[in-house]
Amino acid sequence: MSFYPNDGVVRVGRETKGRRGSGVTVISGLPGSEDALKQIASKLKAQCGVGGTVKDRIVEIQGDQRDRLVKILSDAGYTVKKAGG
C-alpha cells in the first residue's frame, strides 16, 4: 500500500505481496504517536481475534478483515475509506 499524506482519512486495504499468499489487512493514515498506534492496533487485533503489528506507521492485521475494521474504525469516529480492490 502506498503512503498517503495526512489528509485525515484512514485507509483500509488488503495486501498479499511478499507474504507467500497469506494476506494481511493494512491500515494507514491513523493519527497519533507510535505508542498510540500500538494501542489502537492492540484493540483492533483483540476485536478481530487475530494477530498483527505496526510497521512504519502502518497497522497490519492478519487475514482479510477489511469490512470488520472499516465498521470498527467508523464507529470510533474516524473517516474511513477502503483502499485497493
N, C-alpha and C positions, 0 to 999 in steps of 0.2 A: 504494500500500500504506500503510495507516495505521500510526502509530507504536505500538509495543508497549512496555510497561515492561520494565526489565531483570529478567526472570524466569528468565534462564539458558537460554532456549530460542531457538535460531536458526531464523528462519522464512524459507522459500524460496518465492517466488511468481513469477507472471508478470504483466507489465504492458504494455499497448499504448496506454493513454490518452495522447494528445498526441504520438504518435510516428509518425504517418502510417501506421499499420497494422503497422509492424515492431515486434515485441515484444522486450522485454528480460526477463531473469530478475533479480529483486530479492532481495537477502539482507539481512535486518535482524536485530538482536539479537546481532551478533558483539561479544564483549568486546574491550577494548583501546583504545589511543590511536588518533588519526587516522593516525599513521605505521604502526602495527601493522595497521590495516585496509587501508592501501595495499599493504603487503607481502602480506597474505592475498589481496587482490584480484589482485595480480600473479601469484601462484601459481595461483589458480583460472583466470585467463584463459589462462595457459600450458597448463594441463591440459586445458582445453576447446578450445584453439586459436582463440579469438575475442578480441575487444576488450571493453573495459568501463571503468568509472570508479567513483569513490567520491564520493557526494554526500550531505551531511547525515547521515553515519554509516550510510548505506545503500549497499551494494555493488551495482552494476548490471553484469550480464554480458550481452553481446549474444546474442540468439536465445533459444529455449526450451531451456534447459539444466537444468531442474529435477531430473530423475531423476539425471543425472550428478552434479550438485552436492550433492544430498542424500547420495548414496553417498560422495563425497569428504569432505564435512564430517563424516559419521557415522564414517567410518574414522579421521578426525583426532581423534575423541573428543568432538565437540560433540553436544548433544541437539538434534535437528533435526526440524522439522515442515514439511509442505507447507502453504502458506497459499493461500487462494483456491480457485478451481475447478480 
